[in-house]
Amino acid sequence: MTALARSAVLTNYLEVARHLGLNANSLLSQAGLSPSLLGDPQQRIPVSAAVKLLEDSARLSGCATLGLRMAELRQLSDFGEVSLLLSHQHNLRDALQVIVQYRHLLNDSLAIFIEETGKTVIIREEVVTETAIHSRQAIELAIGVMFRFCAALLGAHWQPISVNFTHEAPADLSVHRRIFGCTLEFGSEFNGIVCPAANLDTANPLANAAMARHAQRYLDSLQSEDERSLLFDVRKAIYLLLPMGRATIEQIAQSLGLNVRTLQRRLEEDGASFSELINGVRRDLVIRYLENPGYSLGRITDMLGYSMPSSFTRWFIAQFGMPPATWRSEHQIVPRKGS
């Protein structure tokens, strides 16, 4: 199944592209997208094409913050059919659960996991495509949109602790500081936002239970129209839970609302196995991690779920034909001192 997103994800692309002096129509065509698609925010487009468009545009313009600039222009209405339900939720906790439940109506490739530990919450996000594509701009767009949504719902009550990215910091942080206004953590072990747990329970003054029920009934009527892929949902869950050391079949099944036996049976029906999916995600993530000079091999070992460096090295050699240190050397990636 091809991962799809509503073309609303590119709502503000033309404006940012024009500001940067890019030939937007040409770049859209090169990515396999018709400029006419942007006239219908509900039209579905391949996520891989959207990711390519953002990365190509950022590279050609020399603008490392293209995705963030797009996020800065997004409005709640850009969530489409989901926006009415979101705006009438009792609090941010409920609104985030709506985004998790209906994220396939927004963007099939968006993976979200809410992790609550004591008085702190981590809103983890990943953009997962069928094949591993470097998606720095898509990640920053997704996190920027999430951050602005939380701020729009809570106003002055939104008090984020940090915004975290697995990639390295750009040379100029002015746009990041303007949009986020909190601690920025680059080279982190996850992509997402850290905030006080109390933020999730702050009441939304615009909440309306009756309107929320009407909106939910409408969204539920769309569920049957949307073809879902269990394999892709499992893969997204692994992306989020593997660096946390929690990508067991039991945890993945629970996150999808299934029991283990049902998950195994449905994977078998699709000709797949959980171990194959885990291995595929490891192959995707290990390249991303190795390309980051801020990650030591020991840190990568932990993030991929290996308890011993020797086990990680044996797996890597089996997959890529050489030790991870050799791979880095051949790709001219020099780990930073202390990494």
N, C-alpha and C positions, 0 to 999 in steps of 0.2 A: 504494500500500500504506500502510495506517495504521500508524504506529510504535506498538509495544506494549511494555509493561513488565509484569513480574510484579507482582501486587498487593502483594508483599512490600516493594516500594519504599515503601509507605505503612504498613508494619507499626507504626511508632511514632507515626503521625499522631494517632490518637485520644488517646493519652496526652498528647502535647504540646498538642493542641487543648484538652483538658480543663483542663490547667494554665493555659492562657492565657484561660480563660473563654469559649471559642468554642462555638457550636452546631455541632458537627462533622457531625451527620447532615444538617442543612440545607445546609451548605456542600458536602458530598459530592453532594447532589441537584442543587444549582445547577451543579456542574461536570459533571453527567451521569453520576455514579457512584452505584451502590447501596451503602449501608453494609454489606450482606451480603457484598460482594466481599472485604472485609477479613478475613473468616473463613477464606478459602482463599488462602494466600500464593502458590499456584501459578497462580491465576486471572490471565489477561492483561487489562490495561486500557489504554485509549488514553493515550499519553504526554501529548498535548496537554491532556487532561482533568486529569491529575495535576499538570501544570505550572500550569494555571489554579487548581486547588484550593490549591496552596501559595502562589501569589502573592496570591490573594484573602484567604486566611487571614492572611498576613503583614500585608497592608494593613489589614484590619479590626481586628486585634489590636494593631497598632502595633509588632509584634515583627519587627525586621529580621533576626533570627537564627533564624527558625523552622526553616529547612532544616538548619542546623547543630545545633540542639537535637535534631532527629530523628536525625541522624547519630550523635550522642553516645550514643544508645540502641541502635544497631544492633549485632548480633552476627555472627560468622562464619556461623552457621547460617542467617542471613537470605539468604545467597547461594544457598539452595536446593540443587538437585542438584549444583551446581558446588562447594559448600563442601567436600565430602569430597576431591575432587581437589586443591583449593587447599591444604588443611591438610597434605597429604602430599608437597608439592613439595620438591625438594632445597634450593632457595633462593628468595629473593624474585624474582630474574630469571625463573626458571621459572614462578613463581606469577603474575607479571604477564602472561607470555605466555599462560597459561591464561585469564586474564580477557579478554585481547584476542581470543583464539580463540573463546571461548564467550560473549562479551558479549551476543550476540543472545538467549541463553537467559535473560539477566537483564533487559536493557533494550535494545530495538532502537535507541533514540535515543542511546545512549551511544557516543561516539567517543573512542578512547584512542590515543595515540601515544607511544612511548618513544624519547626522543632522548638519545643518549649522546655527549657531547663531552669527550674526555680523561677527567679524573677526576670529572666531574659528569654527572648524569642529570636530565633533565626529564621528568616524567610529565605529559603534556598531556591535558586532558579537555575535552570539550564535550558539551552536551546539545542535540541537533539535532532539531527537530520539522519536520513537513511545511511549515508556514507559520512565519514568523518570530514567535516569542513571547518576550517578555522573561522570562528564566528565572533570575533571580538566586538564588532559593531552591533551584531544582533543581540549579544549578551548585554551590552551597555544600553541598548534601546529597551530591552525587556526590563532591566533593573531600574532604569530611569522612569519608565512608565509606571512600574509598581510603586516606586518612591513617591511620585507625584500623585498617584491615586490615594495613597495613605494620607498624604498631606491635605488633599482636597477633602477627604472624608472627616479628618480630625482637626484641621486648622491648627491653632496654636497648641493643641494637645499632642500633636505628633512630635515626638522627641527621640529621633533615631540615635543610636549609640555609634554605629559605624556602617559604612557601605564597603563590601568586600568583593574583590575581583581576583580570579586565579591568574590573570595575565599581568604583565609588568606595567608600571606607570608610564604615561606619555611624558614627553619632555615638558609640556605646558599643562598645568593642572587647573588653570583658571576656570574653565568651563565646568569641570567636576566640582570645584569648590562653590561655584555660583549655584549650581543645581542642587547639590546635596547639603552643603553647609554643616557637615559633621565630619568626624574622623574618616579618612579614606585608607583602606588597607589593600595594597596591591601585593601580588604574589601570595595570596591567601590560599587556604585549602578548599575554599568554596566560593561560589558566586552568590551574592545575596545581601540582605539587609539585617542588621542586628538592632533590636529595639527593646525597651522595657516591656515585660509582659503586661503591665498595667495599661499600655497603649491599646492593646487588643480589646479591652473591656470598656474603654471610654464610650459613652453613649453617643450615638449619631443623632443630632437634633432634627434631621430631616427624615428620620425613620418613619415609615408608615406601613403597618402590618398588612392592611387590606390591599394596598398597592403592591406590596411584595408578593402576596398570594396570587394576584392576577398575573404578575410578571412571571412567576414560577410556573403557573399552569401553561402559559404560552411557551416558555422555554422547554418544558417537558414534552410538549407536542412536537418539538423539533428533534428530540432525542432519537426517535425512531427513524428520522430521515438521514441521520448522520452515521455513516459506516465507520465502525470503530475497529481498530486493529489491536488485538491483545498482545501480539508480539511487540509492537511498537510501544504499547503502554508499559510492558514489562521492561523493555530496554530503557525507557525514560526513568523508571523507578530505580533501576540499577545505577544509572548515571548519578542520581542524587544520593543513594544510600551507600554505594561502594566506598567513597572517601570517608564515610562516617564509620566504617567497619560494620555496617548493618545490612549488607546486601545478601542476606540468607534467603532461602526460598520461603521460609516462614514469614519473615518481615515483608518481603515483596508481596506475598499473597495477602497479608493483612492490609497492606497499603492499597491494594486493589479491591478490597472487600470480598476476597475469595478464601476458601480453605485450601490447604496445600494439595490435597488430592484432586480437587477440581482444577486448580491451576496446572498441575502436571498433565491431567487428561487433556485439557484444552490445548496445551502446548504440543502434545503428541499428535493431536488431530491436525495441527498446523505444520507437522513435520519438523518440529524443533524440540530442543531440550533446554532446561534452565542452565546447565553447565555451558552449553554452546553460546547462549546469550551473554552469560557472565564473561566468557572468554572474549567475545567480540567487543564488548564495552571496554574490557581491559586493554585490548589492542588499540582502540581509539584513544583512550585516556593516557596511556603510557607515552604516546608520541607528543600529545599536548604537554604533558608534564616534563618530558625530557627536553623539549624545546624551550622551556622556561629555565634560564640559568640560575634563578633563585631557589630552585628545588634541588636538594641533595638527593643522592640515590637512596639514602636511608629513609628520607621523607617520602619519596615515591613508593618505596617498598611498603610503607605503612598505608599510604593512601590507596594502594591497589589491593589491600587486604592480605598481604603476606606477613607472617610473623618473623620470618628469617630472610635476610638479604640473599642467602645462597638459593633459597627457593625461588625468589623473584628472578635472580640471574639465570637459573636453569630454565624457567618458563620463557624468559625473553629470548634466550638463545634458540629454544625450540621454535619460537614464533618468527624471529627475524634473522637467525643465522649468525649472530654475533652477540657479545656481551653489551649491556647498555652503555658502559663507559666508551666502548669502541664506537657504538652508534653515534654518541655525542661527538666524539673526536672526528669522525668522518663528515659530520654535518657542521663542523666548526662551531660547536656550542661549548663555550667555556664557562663552567659553573663559577659563580661569584665566590670569593673567599668567605668562609664561614658557612657556606651552603653544603 
